[in-house]
Amino acid sequence: MTPIEIGLISVACIVTLIYLGVYIPIALGIVSFVSIWLMRDNFDLAMNLLKVAVSDSVMEYTFATVPLFTFMGLIVSKAGFGSDIYDVMNAVCRKVKGGIGMATVGANAVFAAVTGSSIASASVFATVAVPQMLRYDYNPRFAVGVVAGSSVLGMIIPPSAMLIIYSFVAEQSVGDMFLAGVIPGILLAIAYVLAIIFAGRFFPNFVGGRPVEEQQSMGLWEACMKTIPLLLLIIIVLGGIYTGKLTPVESGAAGAAVGLVFAILRGRMTLKDFWNALLETGHITAAILFLITAASIYSRMLGLAALPNELSDIIANNQFSFAIIMLLYVCLMLVLGTLLDTASIILIVVPLFLPIIESLGLSPVWFGIVTVVGAEIGLLTPPLGISCFVINSTLNDPRIKLKDVFLGALPFALVMLIVLVILIMFPSLTTVLINR
């Protein structure tokens, strides 16, 4: 077989193995290693490339951001900051039709800016927002849908593990990827709020809800005490990167330290909680870095097989326009999103399409945001909508089935698709903060 044929078979094998439940790094690493061995008929070469993949990936200083931002997110989550920001947003929006849903979106956007985890957001707001909406007779599907939809903000608004993974695959700056995710994340949050307003006006039965009988006010001092810690963390992390005063690694360290201080001062961090956060940080970091190492050997396998060049030649020979290329790419992302998780999609697809994007003179940073948003739609679609599964298992409410979660999230997946089209049409939305 030719190297191209081996490369094509290896990609198909990787997708199949992941779909069958094989651990992503194992599937990427083993298939890529064997493919290199077969292409060059040289076991020593495959071993040497594996060693280079390890030294060129997890040994890089930049990836110190992984444990630091992971630890910060866990501290913030365990300290109950998500519930605090939700209480503030809810006090402001609860009198409006669909207001509790809007409060959930706003709280998720702020929470995402310090956790970067869709799963954390889904689990936190499933327990604090859904029961509140059900209490006021909101449609259960709307209640779980708005939590599922807004939870994906955690993977777009920095700091985001997916942006870190993409930055490695595409060899882009982590700081640039973080800055590029700010405006798209805010745009998506605004789009969700507008969608809720639209649904409340034209599809009131889907939203449901009744007026709030009791006035649940919140004093200015209480609101400040609940919001200032999170706002300070956002300023430290994103402000430090934006102004150039801190590198991504330094901002992660500063954010983790300040978050820990806030949690201790508020009496929400015991020694046991601290130790559990450290252990969980270690587990998550090891998993992500293992993933990055496997992605490195996979990229080298694709290079040896010349698959990216072959794909570029096919597109050039058929004279595909930019619109056609992006349409094909988005359709591929949506199809894979029903089968694979976000990290798998990024690791498999980006090395194939990135050379094409660069040959067209387009920004790899913009392409990264498009990729993450497109892949995140998969978190809301069956059969592998991870956020939907998390919400369903967290609630454990017999009144809400997994089917209800998926159907409730479907309109928000459509909103994400609309925002994705806007980002494709207007690339400057992702690069304006970088090119300041």
LUMTIKE-272357 format. One record per residue (C-alpha): residue in three letters; residue number from 1; chain; x, y, z. Coordinates in steps of 0.02 Angstrom, whole numbers, padded with zeros to 5 digits. Each point is the difference from the previous one (the first is absolute). Layout:
N
PT res   n chain      x      y      z
PT ALA NUM     A      X      Y      Z
...
***
This chain:
436
PT res   n chain      x      y      z
PT MET   1     A  00000  00000  00000
PT THR   2     A  00054  00180 -00030
PT PRO   3     A  00026  00120  00146
PT ILE   4     A -00159  00094 -00049
PT GLU   5     A -00103 -00159  00006
PT ILE   6     A  00075 -00045  00169
PT GLY   7     A -00037  00176  00062
PT LEU   8     A -00182 -00008 -00056
PT ILE   9     A -00024 -00170  00080
PT SER  10     A  00080  00061  00162
PT VAL  11     A -00118  00150  00013
PT ALA  12     A -00149 -00115 -00028
PT CYS  13     A  00067 -00120  00132
PT ILE  14     A  00025  00141  00126
PT VAL  15     A -00179  00064 -00022
PT THR  16     A -00069 -00177  00013
PT LEU  17     A  00100 -00042  00157
PT ILE  18     A -00051  00161  00087
PT TYR  19     A -00181 -00030 -00045
PT LEU  20     A  00013 -00177  00071
PT GLY  21     A  00059  00073  00165
PT VAL  22     A  00190 -00016 -00010
PT TYR  23     A  00088  00136  00100
PT ILE  24     A  00041  00142 -00121
PT PRO  25     A  00189  00011  00031
PT ILE  26     A  00016 -00189 -00012
PT ALA  27     A -00090 -00002 -00168
PT LEU  28     A  00101  00147 -00068
PT GLY  29     A  00167 -00060  00065
PT ILE  30     A -00006 -00184 -00044
PT VAL  31     A -00076  00020 -00174
PT SER  32     A  00120  00142 -00044
PT PHE  33     A  00151 -00098  00064
PT VAL  34     A -00047 -00156 -00099
PT SER  35     A -00038  00105 -00155
PT ILE  36     A  00171  00082  00004
PT TRP  37     A  00081 -00171  00023
PT LEU  38     A -00094 -00068 -00152
PT MET  39     A  00031  00152 -00110
PT ARG  40     A  00188  00000  00026
PT ASP  41     A  00022 -00183  00048
PT ASN  42     A  00112  00063  00140
PT PHE  43     A -00042 -00034  00183
PT ASP  44     A  00144  00109  00063
PT LEU  45     A -00066  00150 -00098
PT ALA  46     A -00172 -00022  00078
PT MET  47     A  00079 -00008  00174
PT ASN  48     A  00106  00154 -00031
PT LEU  49     A -00150  00100 -00061
PT LEU  50     A -00095 -00054  00155
PT LYS  51     A  00142  00065  00109
PT VAL  52     A  00003  00164 -00096
PT ALA  53     A -00189  00016  00019
PT VAL  54     A  00016 -00013  00189
PT SER  55     A  00145  00123  00013
PT ASP  56     A -00082  00127 -00118
PT SER  57     A -00169 -00002  00086
PT VAL  58     A -00019 -00022  00187
PT MET  59     A  00175  00066  00037
PT GLU  60     A -00046  00172 -00067
PT TYR  61     A -00013  00140  00128
PT THR  62     A -00164  00061 -00075
PT PHE  63     A -00094 -00154  00059
PT ALA  64     A  00024  00050  00181
PT THR  65     A -00163  00094 -00035
PT VAL  66     A -00093 -00167  00005
PT PRO  67     A  00020 -00041  00186
PT LEU  68     A -00009  00183  00053
PT PHE  69     A -00164  00042 -00087
PT THR  70     A -00071 -00170  00045
PT PHE  71     A  00038  00029  00184
PT MET  72     A -00074  00175 -00007
PT GLY  73     A -00160 -00066 -00078
PT LEU  74     A -00018 -00138  00129
PT ILE  75     A  00028  00121  00144
PT VAL  76     A -00130  00120 -00067
PT SER  77     A -00124 -00141 -00029
PT LYS  78     A  00024 -00083  00170
PT ALA  79     A -00011  00169  00089
PT GLY  80     A -00176  00029 -00066
PT PHE  81     A  00037  00154 -00106
PT GLY  82     A -00116 -00066 -00136
PT SER  83     A -00149  00005  00118
PT ASP  84     A  00048  00175  00056
PT ILE  85     A  00005  00076 -00172
PT TYR  86     A -00162 -00089 -00045
PT ASP  87     A -00087  00077  00153
PT VAL  88     A  00053  00173 -00056
PT MET  89     A -00054 -00025 -00181
PT ASN  90     A -00164 -00078  00056
PT ALA  91     A -00041  00147  00115
PT VAL  92     A  00021  00117 -00150
PT CYS  93     A -00093 -00101 -00133
PT ARG  94     A -00132 -00103  00090
PT LYS  95     A -00146  00120 -00034
PT VAL  96     A  00025 -00012 -00189
PT LYS  97     A -00082 -00133 -00108
PT GLY  98     A  00131 -00137 -00009
PT GLY  99     A  00104  00101  00122
PT ILE 100     A  00066 -00148  00098
PT GLY 101     A  00062 -00073 -00165
PT MET 102     A  00087  00164 -00041
PT ALA 103     A  00077  00001  00174
PT THR 104     A  00065 -00176 -00031
PT VAL 105     A  00082  00055 -00163
PT GLY 106     A  00079  00153  00081
PT ALA 107     A  00062 -00098  00150
PT ASN 108     A  00070 -00135 -00113
PT ALA 109     A  00094  00130 -00102
PT VAL 110     A  00082  00073  00156
PT PHE 111     A  00032 -00171  00075
PT ALA 112     A  00080 -00058 -00162
PT ALA 113     A  00124  00143  00008
PT VAL 114     A  00081 -00078  00153
PT THR 115     A -00030 -00187 -00023
PT GLY 116     A  00011 -00036 -00186
PT SER 117     A -00098 -00160  00021
PT SER 118     A -00166 -00042 -00082
PT ILE 119     A -00021 -00152  00111
PT ALA 120     A  00024  00102  00160
PT SER 121     A -00125  00130 -00060
PT ALA 122     A -00127 -00133 -00047
PT SER 123     A  00011 -00087  00169
PT VAL 124     A -00005  00161  00103
PT PHE 125     A -00145  00085 -00088
PT ALA 126     A -00100 -00161 -00018
PT THR 127     A -00013 -00001  00189
PT VAL 128     A -00031  00186  00031
PT ALA 129     A -00095  00061 -00154
PT VAL 130     A -00110 -00145 -00057
PT PRO 131     A -00091 -00025  00168
PT GLN 132     A -00030  00187  00009
PT MET 133     A -00077  00003 -00174
PT LEU 134     A -00107 -00153  00035
PT ARG 135     A -00061  00084  00158
PT TYR 136     A -00073  00141 -00104
PT ASP 137     A -00079 -00118 -00127
PT TYR 138     A  00126  00023 -00140
PT ASN 139     A -00007 -00132 -00135
PT PRO 140     A  00119 -00139  00059
PT ARG 141     A  00074 -00013 -00175
PT PHE 142     A  00037  00186 -00002
PT ALA 143     A  00075 -00010  00174
PT VAL 144     A  00123 -00137 -00041
PT GLY 145     A  00029  00067 -00176
PT VAL 146     A  00057  00171  00057
PT VAL 147     A  00121 -00079  00124
PT ALA 148     A  00070 -00119 -00132
PT GLY 149     A  00013  00138 -00131
PT SER 150     A  00085  00127  00111
PT SER 151     A  00119 -00128  00076
PT VAL 152     A  00098 -00008 -00164
PT LEU 153     A  00057  00178  00033
PT GLY 154     A  00130 -00079  00113
PT MET 155     A  00094 -00068 -00151
PT ILE 156     A -00003  00164 -00097
PT ILE 157     A  00023  00137  00128
PT PRO 158     A  00180 -00011  00065
PT PRO 159     A  00082 -00083  00091
PT SER 160     A -00050 -00154 -00098
PT ALA 161     A  00083 -00170 -00008
PT MET 162     A -00057 -00020 -00180
PT LEU 163     A  00085  00162 -00051
PT ILE 164     A  00160 -00061  00084
PT ILE 165     A -00009 -00166 -00095
PT TYR 166     A -00031  00091 -00164
PT SER 167     A  00144  00120  00033
PT PHE 168     A  00117 -00149  00009
PT VAL 169     A -00068 -00089 -00153
PT ALA 170     A  00006  00160 -00104
PT GLU 171     A  00160  00066  00082
PT GLN 172     A -00084  00163  00051
PT SER 173     A  00021  00108  00154
PT VAL 174     A -00111 -00049  00147
PT GLY 175     A -00019  00185  00043
PT ASP 176     A -00059  00040 -00176
PT MET 177     A -00126 -00141  00005
PT PHE 178     A -00067  00060  00167
PT LEU 179     A -00022  00178 -00064
PT ALA 180     A -00080 -00063 -00160
PT GLY 181     A -00133 -00093  00100
PT VAL 182     A -00062  00151  00098
PT ILE 183     A -00110  00086 -00130
PT PRO 184     A -00071 -00162 -00076
PT GLY 185     A -00043 -00059  00176
PT ILE 186     A -00088  00163  00042
PT LEU 187     A -00087 -00002 -00170
PT LEU 188     A -00065 -00175  00032
PT ALA 189     A -00063  00049  00174
PT ILE 190     A -00092  00150 -00074
PT ALA 191     A -00073 -00110 -00136
PT TYR 192     A -00067 -00120  00132
PT VAL 193     A -00083  00143  00095
PT LEU 194     A -00079  00066 -00161
PT ALA 195     A -00060 -00175 -00042
PT ILE 196     A -00083 -00013  00171
PT ILE 197     A -00086  00169 -00025
PT PHE 198     A -00057 -00056 -00173
PT ALA 199     A -00066 -00167  00066
PT GLY 200     A -00089  00086  00144
PT ARG 201     A -00086  00117 -00122
PT PHE 202     A -00047 -00120 -00141
PT PHE 203     A  00008 -00173  00082
PT PRO 204     A -00057  00030  00180
PT ASN 205     A -00050 -00182  00025
PT PHE 206     A  00178 -00057 -00032
PT VAL 207     A  00066  00120  00133
PT GLY 208     A -00144 -00013  00125
PT GLY 209     A  00018  00083  00169
PT ARG 210     A -00112  00106  00108
PT PRO 211     A  00023  00166  00090
PT VAL 212     A  00105 -00003  00158
PT GLU 213     A -00113  00028  00149
PT GLU 214     A  00129  00050  00129
PT GLN 215     A  00123  00140 -00023
PT GLN 216     A  00174 -00072  00020
PT SER 217     A  00107  00154  00009
PT MET 218     A  00186  00007  00031
PT GLY 219     A  00092  00142  00082
PT LEU 220     A  00144  00087 -00085
PT TRP 221     A  00125 -00060  00129
PT GLU 222     A -00054 -00182 -00016
PT ALA 223     A  00005  00012 -00190
PT CYS 224     A  00176  00072  00006
PT MET 225     A  00061 -00134  00119
PT LYS 226     A -00063 -00133 -00118
PT THR 227     A  00065  00075 -00163
PT ILE 228     A  00161  00094  00041
PT PRO 229     A  00108 -00157  00028
PT LEU 230     A -00046 -00072 -00170
PT LEU 231     A  00021  00167 -00088
PT LEU 232     A  00171  00023  00078
PT LEU 233     A  00052 -00173 -00059
PT ILE 234     A -00057  00042 -00176
PT ILE 235     A  00095  00164  00003
PT ILE 236     A  00158 -00086  00064
PT VAL 237     A -00005 -00143 -00125
PT LEU 238     A -00061  00084 -00160
PT GLY 239     A  00057  00175  00044
PT GLY 240     A  00176 -00061  00033
PT ILE 241     A  00008 -00088 -00168
PT TYR 242     A -00083  00142 -00096
PT THR 243     A  00116  00134  00069
PT GLY 244     A  00153 -00109 -00021
PT LYS 245     A  00044  00015  00184
PT LEU 246     A -00018 -00187  00027
PT THR 247     A  00033 -00151 -00109
PT PRO 248     A -00137 -00132 -00006
PT VAL 249     A  00098 -00106  00123
PT GLU 250     A  00023  00146  00119
PT SER 251     A -00183  00050 -00012
PT GLY 252     A -00051 -00180  00037
PT ALA 253     A  00112 -00002  00154
PT ALA 254     A -00065  00168  00059
PT GLY 255     A -00181 -00050 -00028
PT ALA 256     A  00022 -00165  00092
PT ALA 257     A  00082  00087  00149
PT VAL 258     A -00129  00139  00011
PT GLY 259     A -00144 -00122 -00021
PT LEU 260     A  00068 -00107  00142
PT VAL 261     A  00017  00153  00113
PT PHE 262     A -00180  00053 -00034
PT ALA 263     A -00065 -00176  00035
PT ILE 264     A  00095 -00009  00166
PT LEU 265     A -00055  00174  00055
PT ARG 266     A -00182 -00044 -00031
PT GLY 267     A  00016 -00162  00099
PT ARG 268     A -00040 -00109 -00150
PT MET 269     A  00163 -00095 -00016
PT THR 270     A  00048 -00133  00125
PT LEU 271     A  00163 -00096  00000
PT LYS 272     A -00094 -00151 -00070
PT ASP 273     A -00074  00106 -00141
PT PHE 274     A  00172  00069 -00039
PT TRP 275     A  00076 -00174 -00008
PT ASN 276     A -00141 -00065 -00110
PT ALA 277     A  00024  00148 -00117
PT LEU 278     A  00186 -00040 -00014
PT LEU 279     A -00035 -00183 -00037
PT GLU 280     A -00132  00041 -00130
PT THR 281     A  00118  00127 -00079
PT GLY 282     A  00132 -00135 -00016
PT HIS 283     A -00122 -00121 -00081
PT ILE 284     A -00066  00128 -00125
PT THR 285     A  00174  00065 -00041
PT ALA 286     A  00069 -00174 -00030
PT ALA 287     A -00145 -00041 -00116
PT ILE 288     A  00020  00161 -00101
PT LEU 289     A  00189 -00014 -00017
PT PHE 290     A -00016 -00184 -00049
PT LEU 291     A -00123  00059 -00132
PT ILE 292     A  00121  00132 -00063
PT THR 293     A  00142 -00126 -00013
PT ALA 294     A -00108 -00118 -00102
PT ALA 295     A -00053  00144 -00111
PT SER 296     A  00182  00041 -00033
PT ILE 297     A  00042 -00173 -00067
PT TYR 298     A -00163  00002 -00100
PT SER 299     A  00048  00164 -00085
PT ARG 300     A  00169 -00073 -00047
PT MET 301     A -00085 -00153 -00073
PT LEU 302     A -00111  00110 -00108
PT GLY 303     A  00153  00094 -00059
PT LEU 304     A  00088 -00159 -00051
PT ALA 305     A -00156 -00060 -00090
PT ALA 306     A -00015  00170 -00088
PT LEU 307     A -00188  00000  00032
PT PRO 308     A -00014  00189  00028
PT ASN 309     A  00092  00031 -00165
PT GLU 310     A -00112 -00124 -00090
PT LEU 311     A -00155  00085  00069
PT SER 312     A  00067  00169 -00053
PT ASP 313     A  00031 -00065 -00176
PT ILE 314     A -00177 -00068 -00013
PT ILE 315     A -00074  00166  00052
PT ALA 316     A  00115  00097 -00117
PT ASN 317     A -00036 -00113 -00149
PT ASN 318     A -00187  00017  00026
PT GLN 319     A  00017  00188  00027
PT PHE 320     A -00109  00001  00155
PT SER 321     A -00045  00173  00062
PT PHE 322     A  00021  00057  00180
PT ALA 323     A -00187 -00020  00029
PT ILE 324     A  00001 -00179 -00063
PT ILE 325     A  00152 -00045  00105
PT MET 326     A -00079  00070  00159
PT LEU 327     A -00166 -00083 -00039
PT LEU 328     A  00085 -00168 -00018
PT TYR 329     A  00101  00031  00158
PT VAL 330     A -00151  00050  00106
PT CYS 331     A -00102 -00148 -00065
PT LEU 332     A  00144 -00116  00045
PT MET 333     A  00009  00076  00174
PT LEU 334     A -00187 -00021  00028
PT VAL 335     A  00004 -00181 -00056
PT LEU 336     A  00151 -00042  00108
PT GLY 337     A -00080  00095  00144
PT THR 338     A -00138 -00129  00009
PT LEU 339     A  00130 -00137  00024
PT LEU 340     A  00156  00073  00081
PT ASP 341     A  00042  00122  00139
PT THR 342     A  00074  00172 -00031
PT ALA 343     A  00180 -00046  00036
PT SER 344     A -00005 -00147 -00120
PT ILE 345     A -00071  00108 -00139
PT ILE 346     A  00134  00133  00023
PT LEU 347     A  00142 -00127  00003
PT ILE 348     A -00061 -00097 -00151
PT VAL 349     A -00064  00136 -00116
PT VAL 350     A  00111  00153  00030
PT PRO 351     A  00165 -00077 -00061
PT LEU 352     A -00089 -00045 -00163
PT PHE 353     A -00081  00168 -00036
PT LEU 354     A  00120  00125  00079
PT PRO 355     A  00125 -00003 -00147
PT ILE 356     A -00145  00042 -00117
PT ILE 357     A -00054  00147  00107
PT GLU 358     A  00178  00066  00009
PT SER 359     A  00020 -00018 -00189
PT LEU 360     A -00153  00111 -00021
PT GLY 361     A  00081  00134  00107
PT LEU 362     A -00128 -00017  00140
PT SER 363     A  00038  00017  00184
PT PRO 364     A  00032 -00163  00095
PT VAL 365     A -00063  00088  00157
PT TRP 366     A -00167  00037 -00084
PT PHE 367     A -00006 -00179 -00063
PT GLY 368     A  00026 -00061  00177
PT ILE 369     A -00152  00093  00066
PT VAL 370     A -00105 -00062 -00146
PT THR 371     A  00059 -00177  00036
PT VAL 372     A -00038  00007  00186
PT VAL 373     A -00173  00078 -00025
PT GLY 374     A -00041 -00128 -00135
PT ALA 375     A  00060 -00145  00106
PT GLU 376     A -00092  00065  00154
PT ILE 377     A -00166 -00017 -00090
PT GLY 378     A  00032 -00186  00020
PT LEU 379     A -00017  00020  00189
PT LEU 380     A -00185  00035 -00029
PT THR 381     A -00040 -00130 -00132
PT PRO 382     A -00037 -00186  00019
PT PRO 383     A  00062 -00130  00021
PT LEU 384     A  00157  00067  00087
PT GLY 385     A -00059  00169  00068
PT ILE 386     A  00111 -00003  00155
PT SER 387     A -00077  00156  00079
PT CYS 388     A -00173 -00075 -00019
PT PHE 389     A  00054 -00162  00084
PT VAL 390     A  00081  00096  00143
PT ILE 391     A -00158  00104  00030
PT ASN 392     A -00112 -00153 -00006
PT SER 393     A  00108 -00099  00123
PT THR 394     A  00025  00151  00115
PT LEU 395     A -00187  00036  00013
PT ASN 396     A -00054 -00182  00021
PT ASP 397     A -00180  00064 -00015
PT PRO 398     A -00128 -00128 -00063
PT ARG 399     A -00099  00142 -00079
PT ILE 400     A  00144  00039 -00119
PT LYS 401     A  00060 -00131 -00122
PT LEU 402     A  00158  00005 -00106
PT LYS 403     A -00113  00029 -00151
PT ASP 404     A -00065  00160  00082
PT VAL 405     A  00177  00064  00026
PT PHE 406     A  00046 -00028 -00182
PT LEU 407     A -00161  00078 -00066
PT GLY 408     A  00019  00149  00116
PT ALA 409     A  00180  00026 -00056
PT LEU 410     A -00041 -00011 -00185
PT PRO 411     A -00053  00183 -00021
PT PHE 412     A  00160  00056  00085
PT ALA 413     A  00102 -00111 -00116
PT LEU 414     A -00085  00091 -00144
PT VAL 415     A  00049  00168  00077
PT MET 416     A  00179 -00062  00011
PT LEU 417     A -00005 -00045 -00184
PT ILE 418     A -00061  00176 -00045
PT VAL 419     A  00140  00077  00104
PT LEU 420     A  00124 -00116 -00085
PT VAL 421     A -00056  00064 -00171
PT ILE 422     A  00022  00179  00061
PT LEU 423     A  00176 -00038  00061
PT ILE 424     A  00043 -00077 -00168
PT MET 425     A -00068  00150 -00095
PT PHE 426     A  00086  00128  00113
PT PRO 427     A  00172 -00067  00052
PT SER 428     A  00046  00167  00078
PT LEU 429     A -00115 -00040  00147
PT THR 430     A  00130 -00126  00060
PT THR 431     A  00158  00097 -00039
PT VAL 432     A -00045  00178  00049
PT LEU 433     A  00072 -00016  00177
PT ILE 434     A  00160 -00079 -00066
PT ASN 435     A  00029  00133 -00132
PT ARG 436     A -00029  00143  00119
***
